[in-house]
Every structure is written in structure tokens, then in C-alpha cells.
């Protein structure tokens, strides 16, 4: 049974990967005028070249393909297609459509914010929320903050070729590894995660520097809310741990798995607010940009983020599956990693201020 499942999953992964490559190739071929940002817009972007922002379309298509595939693969699919699942499908659809609308019409930031707020509310109503505090009201508040924050973080991190794709891949691969280590091959979520790994790899082929395609808000809003949901299930609520987990362990796992988007967004928000600027207006002041100012090429910046993501992956898998008796030293070690990484990128992000303003 296990061997058959692994074969089916492998075929599904390969099919999704090929499908993603074909979809993106097709979109590139017919994107002469569709999805290309107007070069006369006032939005500040790292690349001086206008490119199709259509990558998110393949994300959503493969996601729907994965959901449909579950109904054919999992015998008790009725347990999967419940109100909670419908809520998740609903919010990723809201995220996708919001991003698609923004890519087409460059909407006001408040419209995007209210759609993000709506995503958080829909998740709570449908049964997906952070359960880390005794106060349910506080759990709901941090759930909305997490969803809105993650959707903005992934969107803001999409500022250089390959960065957001690499970071998102790290998160879903970490979750996939956890599912395998727990032996939960019949968990329907494995199909969704496999589909996301495949489509992100298929998109990275076109998004690696020098990129031929951007994911756009269509992709970043979709990824932001989906990663927020996965973060709630597997890390905030401790479902991704092999044994019992404390609130501090869950918090540390979130900090490590999502370290790069959290650090970049926090650094940018701090700098822009300190300058009296809106944190939601684009600029060349991200941690990735400052690494470039220090002399790293775009490819080397992407490779550095890939290396940091790999470290976060190993640490996250270790803390959730291989450390069964937690001690104070473990909190210190994992916490120190996040603090050191935060300090390094924060310092780098505050260098060369004149070039980033």
C-alpha cells in the first residue's frame, strides 16, 4: 500500500511539475500585453525591465488540480471536504483574485488590506485559527494579524528574482518532510503540499535570475494566505510536531520556518516608518537590495537566501521531530539562531541608506 501511494504521489508530482512548466511557457508566449506592468507607473521596482507578472496563475491552477486529485485518491475524502477545507479554498481564491485585480489595475493598498482582513475572518469562521492562548479573543486577534502579516510579507519579499519562490519552497518542503517523518501518507494535505512544491519549482525555472516572469500580486497574495494557513496548522497549533509541544516551542518553530519574510518585513517597516514614509509603498530598501549594495549579484543573493532557508529547514525538522525532551538549552540555541539572523539582516538592511531611499 505504501509503495503504491509513493508511486502515485511521484506521478502526481511529475505531472504537476510538467504542467506548471507548460502553463508558464504558454503564458509567456501570449503575454506580450497581458500581465506586464506599465513602465510609466510610479511603483518602485528593483528590475528596470518590464516582465509578465503571471506566475500566480499557475499556482492557483495547480492548487485546484491538487484539491480535485484528493477526491480521487483519498477514500474518505468526505472528511477532507468539510467547512474548514472550504474556508481554506475560499481564502486562497480571495487572495488569488485580489492579486489578479491588483496586477491588472494597480488598486489602492486599502483594498488589498481589506481583502486580507476578510481572509483572516473567513478562516476563523470556518474553523481555522491559532490556538496558543487561553483567551479565544486573543487567538482570533493574532490569527488575523498573522494572516494579514504573512500576505504582506510574502508580497514585500517578492522584490528580487527567485527570492520569494525559494523561501516559499523552504516552507512547503519543511512541511512535506514532517508529514513523511510522521508516516502520515494518507493525510490529504500531502497532495496540496506536493502540488505546491512542483509548481514552485516549475515557476523558479522562469523566475531565476535573469527572470523571464514575475509571480506578481496574483502569486504573492495566493502564496501568502496559503502559507499562513499551513503555518497555523503545522506550527502555531503544533500539528507538525512528533510529540507534545509547548507554546514557546511552537512560537520558535514559526520564527525559524518563516524567519526570512518576518525579518525582511520588520526591517522595512521599521525603516520606512522611521523616515515618515508609508511602509506599503515599494522601494529599494529591502534586505535583499542591501546585500546587493554590498556587492553581491542577484544570483548570489538568491543563493544566500537559499542557504539560509536550508539551515532553517534542518533546524525546523530537528526541533519538531528529533528532539523529544526539550531543555532550556534547546530554547536558547534555536532562539539564538533567529536573533543572530535577525541582527545580521537588520544591520545589513540599515546600511547604504542613501541608495535605498
Sine and cosine of phi, psi and omega as CSV:
sin_phi,cos_phi,sin_psi,cos_psi,sin_omega,cos_omega
0.00,0.00,-0.71,0.71,0.00,-1.00
-0.89,0.45,-0.69,0.72,0.00,-1.00
-0.88,0.47,-0.65,0.76,0.01,-1.00
-0.91,0.42,-0.66,0.75,0.02,-1.00
-0.89,0.45,-0.69,0.72,0.00,-1.00
-0.89,0.47,-0.61,0.79,0.04,-1.00
-0.91,0.41,-0.69,0.73,0.01,-1.00
-0.90,0.44,-0.69,0.72,0.01,-1.00
-0.90,0.44,-0.62,0.78,0.01,-1.00
-0.90,0.43,-0.69,0.72,0.03,-1.00
-0.90,0.43,-0.65,0.76,0.03,-1.00
-0.89,0.45,-0.68,0.73,0.00,-1.00
-0.89,0.46,-0.74,0.67,-0.02,-1.00
-0.89,0.45,-0.68,0.73,0.02,-1.00
-0.88,0.48,-0.69,0.72,0.01,-1.00
-0.90,0.43,-0.64,0.77,0.01,-1.00
-0.90,0.44,-0.74,0.67,0.01,-1.00
-0.89,0.45,-0.67,0.74,0.00,-1.00
-0.88,0.47,-0.66,0.75,0.01,-1.00
-0.89,0.45,-0.69,0.73,0.03,-1.00
-0.89,0.46,-0.67,0.75,-0.01,-1.00
-0.93,0.38,-0.69,0.72,0.00,-1.00
-0.86,0.50,-0.75,0.67,-0.03,-1.00
-0.91,0.41,-0.59,0.81,0.06,-1.00
-0.90,0.44,-0.67,0.74,0.02,-1.00
-0.90,0.44,-0.69,0.72,0.00,-1.00
-0.91,0.42,-0.62,0.79,0.03,-1.00
-0.90,0.44,-0.63,0.78,-0.06,-1.00
-0.91,0.42,-0.56,0.83,-0.06,-1.00
-0.93,-0.37,0.50,0.86,-0.07,-1.00
-0.93,-0.36,0.46,0.89,-0.02,-1.00
-0.84,0.54,-0.64,0.77,0.02,-1.00
-0.85,-0.53,-0.22,0.98,-0.07,-1.00
-1.00,-0.02,0.82,-0.58,0.11,-0.99
0.98,0.19,0.12,0.99,0.01,-1.00
-1.00,-0.07,0.81,-0.59,0.01,-1.00
-0.89,0.46,0.67,-0.74,0.02,-1.00
-0.93,0.37,0.81,-0.58,-0.05,-1.00
-0.94,0.35,-0.22,0.98,0.01,-1.00
-1.00,0.04,-0.07,1.00,0.00,-1.00
-0.91,0.41,0.40,-0.92,-0.02,-1.00
-1.00,0.03,-0.01,1.00,0.01,-1.00
-0.91,0.42,0.76,-0.65,-0.01,-1.00
-1.00,0.07,0.82,-0.57,-0.02,-1.00
-0.78,-0.63,0.45,-0.90,-0.04,-1.00
-0.93,0.36,-0.73,0.69,0.00,-1.00
-0.99,0.14,0.67,-0.74,0.02,-1.00
-1.00,0.04,-0.04,1.00,-0.04,-1.00
-0.98,-0.21,0.73,-0.69,0.04,-1.00
-0.99,0.17,0.80,-0.60,-0.05,-1.00
-0.71,-0.71,0.38,-0.93,0.00,-1.00
-0.88,0.47,0.75,-0.66,0.05,-1.00
-0.97,-0.26,0.92,0.38,-0.15,-0.99
-0.85,-0.52,0.07,1.00,-0.09,-1.00
-0.87,0.49,-0.51,0.86,-0.04,-1.00
-0.90,0.43,-0.37,0.93,0.00,-1.00
-0.90,0.43,-0.68,0.73,0.03,-1.00
-0.92,0.39,-0.55,0.83,0.03,-1.00
-0.85,0.52,-0.76,0.65,-0.09,-1.00
-0.94,0.35,-0.63,0.78,0.01,-1.00
-0.88,0.47,-0.72,0.69,0.00,-1.00
-0.92,0.39,-0.57,0.82,0.06,-1.00
-0.87,0.49,-0.75,0.66,0.02,-1.00
-0.89,0.45,-0.64,0.77,0.05,-1.00
-0.87,0.50,-0.64,0.77,0.01,-1.00
-0.91,0.41,-0.69,0.73,0.00,-1.00
-0.89,0.46,-0.68,0.73,0.03,-1.00
-0.90,0.43,-0.63,0.77,-0.02,-1.00
-0.89,0.46,-0.56,0.83,0.01,-1.00
-0.85,0.53,-0.65,0.76,-0.05,-1.00
-0.90,0.43,-0.41,0.91,0.02,-1.00
-1.00,-0.03,-0.40,0.92,-0.13,-0.99
-0.99,-0.10,-0.71,0.70,-0.10,-0.99
-1.00,0.01,0.85,-0.53,-0.07,-1.00
-0.89,0.46,-0.58,0.82,0.00,-1.00
-0.98,-0.20,0.78,0.62,-0.07,-1.00
-0.91,0.42,-0.32,0.95,0.02,-1.00
-0.90,0.43,-0.46,0.89,0.05,-1.00
-0.96,0.29,-0.38,0.93,-0.02,-1.00
-1.00,0.06,-0.68,0.73,-0.05,-1.00
-1.00,0.08,0.94,0.35,0.04,-1.00
-0.94,-0.35,-0.14,-0.99,-0.03,-1.00
-0.87,0.49,-0.62,0.79,-0.01,-1.00
-0.90,0.44,-0.71,0.71,0.03,-1.00
-0.91,0.42,-0.67,0.74,0.04,-1.00
-0.88,0.48,-0.58,0.81,0.06,-1.00
-0.90,0.44,-0.66,0.75,0.02,-1.00
-0.91,0.42,-0.71,0.71,0.05,-1.00
-0.86,0.50,-0.62,0.78,0.00,-1.00
-0.90,0.43,-0.70,0.72,-0.07,-1.00
-0.95,0.30,-0.58,0.82,0.04,-1.00
-0.93,0.36,-0.50,0.86,0.08,-1.00
-0.93,0.36,-0.66,0.75,0.07,-1.00
-0.88,0.48,-0.71,0.70,0.02,-1.00
-0.87,0.48,-0.71,0.71,0.00,-1.00
-0.88,0.47,-0.75,0.66,-0.05,-1.00
-0.92,0.38,-0.60,0.80,0.05,-1.00
-0.88,0.47,-0.72,0.69,0.02,-1.00
-0.90,0.43,-0.65,0.76,0.01,-1.00
-0.89,0.46,-0.68,0.73,0.01,-1.00
-0.91,0.42,-0.64,0.77,0.00,-1.00
-0.93,0.36,-0.64,0.77,0.04,-1.00
-0.89,0.45,-0.55,0.83,-0.05,-1.00
-0.99,0.15,-0.61,0.79,-0.15,-0.99
-0.83,-0.55,0.01,1.00,0.01,-1.00
0.78,0.63,0.89,0.46,-0.12,-0.99
-0.94,0.34,0.23,-0.97,0.02,-1.00
-0.92,0.38,0.60,-0.80,-0.01,-1.00
-0.83,0.56,-0.49,0.87,-0.02,-1.00
-0.92,0.39,-0.54,0.84,0.04,-1.00
-0.90,0.43,-0.68,0.73,0.04,-1.00
-0.90,0.44,-0.65,0.76,0.00,-1.00
-0.89,0.46,-0.71,0.71,-0.02,-1.00
-0.91,0.41,-0.55,0.84,0.06,-1.00
-0.94,0.35,-0.58,0.82,0.07,-1.00
-0.92,0.39,-0.65,0.76,0.06,-1.00
-0.88,0.47,-0.66,0.75,0.04,-1.00
-0.88,0.48,-0.63,0.78,0.03,-1.00
-0.86,0.51,-0.71,0.71,0.01,-1.00
-0.89,0.46,-0.66,0.75,-0.01,-1.00
-0.92,0.40,-0.69,0.72,0.01,-1.00
-0.87,0.48,-0.66,0.75,0.02,-1.00
-0.88,0.47,-0.70,0.72,-0.01,-1.00
-0.89,0.45,-0.74,0.68,-0.03,-1.00
-0.89,0.46,-0.58,0.81,-0.05,-1.00
-1.00,0.06,-0.02,1.00,0.12,-0.99
0.96,-0.28,0.14,0.99,0.04,-1.00
-0.94,-0.35,0.93,-0.37,0.02,-1.00
-0.41,-0.91,0.36,-0.93,0.04,-1.00
-0.94,0.34,0.72,-0.69,-0.01,-1.00
-0.82,-0.57,0.96,0.29,-0.08,-1.00
-0.86,-0.51,-0.30,0.96,-0.01,-1.00
-0.92,-0.40,0.32,-0.95,0.06,-1.00
-0.95,0.32,-0.54,0.84,0.00,-1.00
-0.99,0.16,0.87,-0.49,0.01,-1.00
-0.92,0.39,-0.57,0.82,0.03,-1.00
-0.89,0.46,-0.64,0.77,0.04,-1.00
-0.93,0.37,-0.61,0.79,0.06,-1.00
-0.88,0.48,-0.68,0.74,0.01,-1.00
-0.91,0.41,-0.65,0.76,-0.02,-1.00
-0.89,0.45,-0.70,0.71,-0.03,-1.00
-0.96,0.29,-0.45,0.89,0.08,-1.00
-0.90,0.45,-0.74,0.67,0.02,-1.00
-0.90,0.44,-0.67,0.74,0.03,-1.00
-0.87,0.49,-0.66,0.75,-0.01,-1.00
-0.91,0.42,-0.72,0.69,-0.03,-1.00
-0.90,0.43,-0.76,0.65,0.01,-1.00
-0.89,0.46,-0.68,0.73,-0.01,-1.00
-0.90,0.44,-0.67,0.74,-0.02,-1.00
-0.94,0.35,-0.62,0.78,0.03,-1.00
-0.90,0.44,-0.60,0.80,0.06,-1.00
-0.97,0.26,-0.61,0.79,-0.02,-1.00
-0.90,0.44,-0.73,0.69,0.01,-1.00
-0.91,0.42,-0.61,0.79,0.04,-1.00
-0.90,0.44,-0.70,0.71,-0.03,-1.00
-0.95,0.30,-0.51,0.86,0.00,-1.00
-0.95,0.31,-0.31,0.95,0.01,-1.00
-0.98,0.19,0.92,0.39,-0.10,-1.00
-0.84,-0.55,0.02,1.00,0.01,-1.00
-0.39,-0.92,0.50,-0.86,-0.08,-1.00
-0.78,0.63,0.81,-0.58,0.16,-0.99
0.99,0.13,-0.25,0.97,-0.15,-0.99
-0.90,0.44,-0.84,0.54,-0.04,-1.00
-0.90,0.44,-0.59,0.81,0.02,-1.00
-0.89,0.47,-0.70,0.72,0.00,-1.00
-0.90,0.43,-0.73,0.69,-0.02,-1.00
-0.90,0.44,-0.68,0.73,0.02,-1.00
-0.90,0.43,-0.64,0.77,0.06,-1.00
-0.86,0.51,-0.66,0.75,0.00,-1.00
-0.86,0.51,-0.67,0.74,-0.02,-1.00
-0.91,0.42,-0.77,0.64,-0.07,-1.00
-0.94,0.33,-0.53,0.85,0.07,-1.00
-0.93,0.37,-0.61,0.80,0.06,-1.00
-0.87,0.49,-0.69,0.73,0.02,-1.00
-0.92,0.40,-0.67,0.74,0.02,-1.00
-0.88,0.48,-0.68,0.73,0.02,-1.00
-0.89,0.47,-0.63,0.77,0.02,-1.00
-0.90,0.44,-0.66,0.75,0.02,-1.00
-0.89,0.46,-0.68,0.74,0.01,-1.00
-0.90,0.43,-0.69,0.73,-0.03,-1.00
-0.91,0.41,-0.49,0.87,0.05,-1.00
-1.00,0.07,-0.11,0.99,0.03,-1.00
0.94,0.35,0.45,0.89,-0.05,-1.00
-1.00,-0.09,0.88,0.48,-0.07,-1.00
-0.94,0.34,-0.30,0.95,0.02,-1.00
-1.00,-0.03,0.02,1.00,0.03,-1.00
-0.94,0.34,0.86,-0.52,-0.05,-1.00
-0.85,0.53,-0.45,0.90,-0.06,-1.00
-0.90,0.43,-0.37,0.93,-0.01,-1.00
-0.89,0.46,-0.53,0.84,0.02,-1.00
-0.92,0.38,-0.70,0.72,0.03,-1.00
-0.88,0.48,-0.72,0.70,-0.03,-1.00
-0.90,0.43,-0.69,0.73,0.04,-1.00
-0.88,0.48,-0.66,0.75,0.04,-1.00
-0.88,0.47,-0.64,0.77,0.01,-1.00
-0.93,0.37,-0.62,0.78,0.05,-1.00
-0.88,0.48,-0.71,0.71,-0.03,-1.00
-0.89,0.45,-0.73,0.69,-0.08,-1.00
-0.95,0.32,-0.53,0.85,0.05,-1.00
-0.93,0.36,-0.63,0.77,0.07,-1.00
-0.91,0.41,-0.65,0.76,0.02,-1.00
-0.90,0.43,-0.57,0.82,0.04,-1.00
-0.97,0.23,-0.58,0.81,-0.01,-1.00
-0.86,0.50,-0.51,0.86,0.04,-1.00
-0.85,0.53,-0.57,0.82,0.00,-1.00
-0.99,-0.12,-0.25,0.97,-0.09,-1.00
-0.98,-0.19,-0.17,0.99,0.01,-1.00
-0.94,0.35,0.56,-0.83,-0.06,-1.00
-0.91,0.41,0.72,-0.70,-0.11,0.99
-0.98,0.20,0.85,-0.53,-0.13,-0.99
-0.94,0.33,0.45,-0.89,0.10,-0.99
-0.95,-0.31,-0.13,0.99,-0.07,-1.00
-0.42,-0.91,0.60,-0.80,0.14,-0.99
-0.97,-0.23,0.38,-0.93,0.10,-1.00
-0.99,0.16,-0.41,0.91,0.01,-1.00
0.92,0.39,0.01,-1.00,0.07,-1.00
-0.90,0.44,-0.46,0.89,0.06,-1.00
-0.83,0.56,-0.68,0.73,0.00,-1.00
-0.99,0.15,-0.68,0.74,-0.08,-1.00
-0.94,0.35,-0.60,0.80,0.04,-1.00
-0.94,0.34,-0.64,0.77,0.07,-1.00
-0.88,0.47,-0.77,0.63,-0.02,-1.00
-0.89,0.45,-0.65,0.76,-0.04,-1.00
-0.85,0.53,-0.74,0.67,-0.04,-1.00
-0.96,0.27,-0.58,0.82,0.02,-1.00
-0.92,0.39,-0.68,0.73,0.04,-1.00
-0.92,0.39,-0.55,0.83,0.06,-1.00
-0.89,0.46,-0.69,0.73,0.02,-1.00
-0.90,0.44,-0.73,0.69,0.01,-1.00
-0.89,0.45,-0.61,0.79,0.04,-1.00
-0.89,0.45,-0.64,0.77,0.03,-1.00
-0.90,0.44,-0.75,0.66,-0.08,-1.00
-0.93,0.38,-0.73,0.68,-0.18,-0.98
-1.00,-0.06,-0.40,0.92,-0.08,-1.00
-0.86,-0.51,-0.82,0.58,0.01,-1.00
-0.85,0.52,-0.68,0.74,-0.04,-1.00
-0.99,-0.11,0.02,1.00,0.15,-0.99
0.97,0.25,0.20,0.98,-0.02,-1.00
-0.94,0.34,-0.33,0.94,-0.01,-1.00
-1.00,0.05,0.02,1.00,0.01,-1.00
-1.00,0.01,0.55,-0.83,0.00,-1.00
-0.95,0.33,-0.56,0.83,0.00,-1.00
-0.80,-0.60,-0.37,-0.93,0.03,-1.00
-0.93,0.38,0.53,-0.85,-0.01,-1.00
-0.71,-0.70,0.58,-0.81,0.05,-1.00
-1.00,0.01,0.21,-0.98,0.02,-1.00
-0.88,0.48,-0.63,0.78,-0.01,-1.00
-0.92,0.40,-0.64,0.77,0.05,-1.00
-0.88,0.48,-0.68,0.74,0.01,-1.00
-0.90,0.43,-0.69,0.73,0.01,-1.00
-0.87,0.49,-0.68,0.74,0.02,-1.00
-0.91,0.42,-0.62,0.78,0.01,-1.00
-0.90,0.44,-0.66,0.75,0.05,-1.00
-0.89,0.46,-0.70,0.71,-0.02,-1.00
-0.88,0.48,-0.60,0.80,-0.04,-1.00
-0.98,0.19,-0.73,0.68,-0.04,-1.00
-0.90,0.43,-0.64,0.77,-0.05,-1.00
-0.96,-0.27,0.43,0.90,-0.11,-0.99
-0.85,0.53,-0.74,0.67,-0.13,-0.99
-0.91,0.41,-0.75,0.66,0.06,-1.00
-0.91,0.42,-0.59,0.80,0.02,-1.00
-0.89,0.45,-0.72,0.69,-0.05,-1.00
-0.92,0.38,-0.71,0.70,-0.02,-1.00
-0.88,0.47,-0.72,0.69,-0.03,-1.00
-0.91,0.41,-0.68,0.73,0.02,-1.00
-0.88,0.48,-0.69,0.72,0.00,-1.00
-0.89,0.45,-0.72,0.70,-0.02,-1.00
-0.91,0.41,-0.69,0.72,0.03,-1.00
-0.86,0.51,-0.71,0.70,-0.02,-1.00
-0.87,0.49,-0.74,0.68,-0.06,-1.00
-0.92,0.40,-0.70,0.72,-0.07,-1.00
-0.94,0.35,-0.65,0.76,0.04,-1.00
-0.92,0.40,-0.64,0.77,0.03,-1.00
-0.89,0.46,-0.49,0.87,0.03,-1.00
-1.00,0.05,-0.04,1.00,-0.03,-1.00
0.98,0.22,0.40,0.92,-0.01,-1.00
-0.95,-0.31,0.36,-0.93,0.07,-1.00
-0.94,0.33,0.76,-0.65,0.00,-1.00
-0.95,0.31,-0.17,0.99,-0.07,-1.00
-0.99,-0.10,-0.06,1.00,0.04,-1.00
-1.00,-0.01,0.76,-0.65,-0.08,-1.00
-0.87,0.50,0.42,-0.91,0.02,-1.00
-0.24,-0.97,0.16,-0.99,0.00,-1.00
-0.98,-0.20,0.78,0.63,-0.08,-1.00
-0.82,-0.58,0.37,0.93,0.03,-1.00
-0.99,0.16,0.26,-0.97,0.01,-1.00
-0.87,0.49,-0.58,0.82,0.04,-1.00
-0.89,0.45,-0.65,0.76,0.00,-1.00
-0.91,0.41,-0.65,0.76,-0.01,-1.00
-0.93,0.36,-0.52,0.85,0.12,-0.99
-0.90,0.43,-0.58,0.81,0.06,-1.00
-0.93,0.38,-0.63,0.77,0.03,-1.00
-0.88,0.47,-0.46,0.89,0.01,-1.00
-0.98,0.21,-0.11,0.99,0.08,-1.00
0.89,-0.46,-0.06,1.00,0.03,-1.00
-0.98,0.20,0.65,-0.76,0.09,-1.00
-0.96,0.29,0.25,-0.97,0.02,-1.00
-0.85,0.52,-0.62,0.79,0.02,-1.00
-0.91,0.42,-0.66,0.75,-0.01,-1.00
-0.93,0.36,-0.57,0.82,0.07,-1.00
-0.89,0.45,-0.70,0.72,0.02,-1.00
-0.89,0.46,-0.65,0.76,0.02,-1.00
-0.92,0.39,-0.60,0.80,0.05,-1.00
-0.90,0.44,-0.69,0.72,0.04,-1.00
-0.91,0.41,-0.55,0.83,0.07,-1.00
-0.92,0.40,-0.64,0.77,0.01,-1.00
-0.91,0.40,-0.69,0.72,0.03,-1.00
-0.90,0.43,-0.61,0.79,0.05,-1.00
-0.91,0.42,-0.60,0.80,0.02,-1.00
-0.92,0.40,-0.66,0.75,0.06,-1.00
-0.88,0.47,-0.72,0.70,0.02,-1.00
-0.87,0.49,-0.61,0.79,0.03,-1.00
-0.87,0.49,-0.77,0.64,-0.03,-1.00
-0.91,0.43,-0.64,0.77,0.02,-1.00
-0.91,0.41,-0.69,0.73,-0.01,-1.00
-0.90,0.44,-0.70,0.71,0.01,-1.00
-0.90,0.43,-0.63,0.78,0.01,-1.00
-0.90,0.44,-0.72,0.70,-0.08,-1.00
-0.96,0.29,-0.46,0.89,-0.04,-1.00
-1.00,-0.04,-0.28,0.96,-0.12,-0.99
-0.71,-0.70,-0.29,0.96,-0.10,-1.00
-0.87,-0.50,-0.10,0.99,0.07,-1.00
-0.93,-0.36,0.97,-0.22,-0.11,-0.99
-1.00,-0.06,-0.40,0.92,0.06,-1.00
-0.87,-0.49,0.97,-0.23,-0.07,-1.00
-0.99,0.15,0.70,-0.71,0.05,-1.00
-0.83,-0.56,0.13,-0.99,-0.01,-1.00
-0.86,0.51,-0.60,0.80,-0.04,-1.00
-0.88,0.48,-0.55,0.84,0.01,-1.00
-0.93,0.37,-0.66,0.75,0.05,-1.00
-0.88,0.47,-0.65,0.76,-0.02,-1.00
-0.91,0.41,-0.71,0.70,-0.05,-1.00
-0.91,0.42,-0.77,0.64,-0.04,-1.00
-0.94,0.35,-0.62,0.79,0.05,-1.00
-0.91,0.41,-0.61,0.79,0.00,-1.00
-0.90,0.43,-0.60,0.80,0.03,-1.00
-0.86,0.51,-0.74,0.68,-0.01,-1.00
-0.90,0.43,-0.68,0.73,-0.02,-1.00
-0.89,0.45,-0.69,0.72,0.00,-1.00
-0.91,0.42,-0.70,0.71,0.01,-1.00
-0.90,0.45,-0.68,0.73,0.04,-1.00
-0.87,0.49,-0.73,0.68,-0.02,-1.00
-0.87,0.49,-0.68,0.73,-0.01,-1.00
-0.88,0.47,-0.78,0.62,-0.05,-1.00
-0.94,0.33,-0.52,0.85,0.03,-1.00
-0.92,0.39,-0.68,0.73,0.03,-1.00
-0.91,0.42,-0.72,0.70,0.04,-1.00
-0.87,0.50,-0.65,0.76,-0.03,-1.00
-0.93,0.36,-0.23,0.97,0.02,-1.00
-0.95,-0.30,0.19,0.98,0.09,-1.00
-1.00,-0.06,0.33,-0.94,0.04,-1.00
0.80,0.60,0.73,0.68,-0.06,-1.00
-0.86,0.51,-0.60,0.80,-0.04,-1.00
-0.89,0.46,-0.55,0.84,-0.05,-1.00
-0.98,0.18,-0.40,0.92,-0.08,-1.00
-1.00,-0.05,-0.18,0.98,-0.05,-1.00
-1.00,0.01,0.00,0.00,0.00,0.00
